[in-house]
Amino acid sequence: MVKLRELASTIRSKNAGVDHLTFDVIFRDPSAFARVRDSGALAPERICALYRIPRERLTHHCVFEPAQAIKFTIRRLVPSGSPGETDVFGAQQYAPLFDVEVP
């Protein structure tokens, strides 16, 4: 097993409008991309478990072969900037991905 942070060149999150957060996991090495893609480590059900969200909040999941990237989008509970919202830019939500174990 290896941690996702050791395989990916970029792991980031950001706003996708006021109601969604989008995540990008990008790879420089084609074999690392294939390893993660084929392992299912970032499959929709695994992402939902990692972020402790129901499947309905995962609105988009895409394996984008040309960019060697895996992208997904989560609907926020409250809009960006609303009272009680803790990350206006959505830029601090990627950290749980670092420790995802990839066989």
C-alpha positions as CSV (number, residue, x, y, z in Angstrom):
1,M,0.0,0.0,0.0
2,V,1.1,3.5,-0.8
3,K,-0.5,6.9,0.2
4,L,-2.2,8.9,-2.5
5,R,0.0,11.9,-1.7
6,E,3.1,9.8,-2.8
7,L,1.6,9.1,-6.3
8,A,-0.2,12.3,-7.2
9,S,1.5,15.4,-8.4
10,T,-1.5,17.6,-7.4
11,I,-4.3,17.2,-4.9
12,R,-6.5,20.2,-4.6
13,S,-10.0,21.4,-3.8
14,K,-11.8,24.7,-4.7
15,N,-15.2,26.2,-5.2
16,A,-17.3,25.2,-8.1
17,G,-19.8,27.9,-7.7
18,V,-21.3,28.9,-4.4
19,D,-23.0,25.5,-3.8
20,H,-20.3,23.0,-4.7
21,L,-16.7,22.0,-4.0
22,T,-14.6,20.4,-6.7
23,F,-11.6,18.2,-6.2
24,D,-8.7,17.4,-8.6
25,V,-6.2,14.6,-8.2
26,I,-3.6,14.9,-11.0
27,F,-0.7,12.6,-11.9
28,R,2.5,13.2,-13.9
29,D,3.3,9.5,-14.1
30,P,1.0,7.5,-16.3
31,S,1.6,4.3,-14.3
32,A,0.7,6.1,-11.0
33,F,-2.5,7.4,-12.6
34,A,-3.4,3.9,-13.9
35,R,-2.6,2.4,-10.5
36,V,-5.0,4.7,-8.7
37,R,-7.7,4.5,-11.4
38,D,-7.6,0.7,-11.5
39,S,-7.5,0.3,-7.7
40,G,-10.8,1.9,-7.0
41,A,-9.2,4.0,-4.3
42,L,-11.1,7.0,-5.5
43,A,-14.3,5.3,-6.6
44,P,-17.5,7.2,-5.8
45,E,-18.4,5.0,-2.8
46,R,-14.9,5.4,-1.4
47,I,-15.0,9.2,-1.7
48,C,-18.4,9.2,0.0
49,A,-17.1,7.1,2.9
50,L,-14.0,9.2,3.2
51,Y,-16.0,12.5,3.4
52,R,-18.8,10.9,5.3
53,I,-21.5,12.1,2.9
54,P,-24.5,10.4,1.3
55,R,-24.1,9.4,-2.3
56,E,-26.6,12.2,-3.4
57,R,-24.0,14.9,-2.4
58,L,-21.4,13.5,-4.8
59,T,-22.7,15.2,-7.9
60,H,-19.9,14.5,-10.4
61,H,-17.1,11.9,-10.7
62,C,-14.8,11.8,-13.7
63,V,-11.7,9.9,-14.6
64,F,-10.2,12.2,-17.2
65,E,-7.7,10.2,-19.2
66,P,-6.2,13.0,-21.3
67,A,-5.1,14.9,-18.2
68,Q,-4.3,11.8,-16.1
69,A,-6.7,13.2,-13.5
70,I,-9.5,12.0,-11.3
71,K,-12.1,14.8,-10.6
72,F,-15.1,14.9,-8.4
73,T,-17.6,17.4,-7.1
74,I,-19.5,17.5,-3.8
75,R,-22.6,19.6,-3.1
76,R,-22.0,21.9,0.0
77,L,-24.3,21.7,2.9
78,V,-24.6,25.6,3.0
79,P,-23.5,28.0,0.3
80,S,-20.0,29.5,0.4
81,G,-19.9,32.5,2.7
82,S,-23.0,31.6,4.6
83,P,-23.1,31.7,8.4
84,G,-21.6,28.6,9.8
85,E,-19.7,27.8,6.6
86,T,-16.0,27.2,7.4
87,D,-14.1,27.4,4.1
88,V,-15.2,30.3,1.9
89,F,-12.9,29.3,-1.0
90,G,-13.2,25.5,-0.6
91,A,-9.4,25.3,-0.7
92,Q,-9.0,23.4,2.6
93,Q,-11.1,20.3,1.9
94,Y,-8.5,18.2,0.1
95,A,-6.4,17.1,3.1
96,P,-8.3,13.8,3.8
97,L,-7.2,12.6,0.3
98,F,-3.5,12.6,1.3
99,D,-3.8,9.5,3.4
100,V,-6.0,7.4,1.0
101,E,-4.2,4.1,0.7
102,V,-3.7,2.7,-2.8
103,P,-2.9,-1.0,-3.2
